[in-house]
């Protein structure tokens, strides 16, 4: 049976630990490690929105 949004309890939830929401600044340069980080981030965005991108491409 599939649960619906209203079936989940939202009260009494533990907040996530502060380490999960920390933002760390990075200095990106013109080297292989920076390129790997940026390519990984770009590929994640593309894979998450692939259906939308294909719809736009074949519109």
Secondary structure, DSSP 4 states (H G I P E B T S, - for coil): -PPPGGGS--TTPPPPPGGGG--------SSHHHHHHHHHHHHHHHHHTHHHHHHHHT-
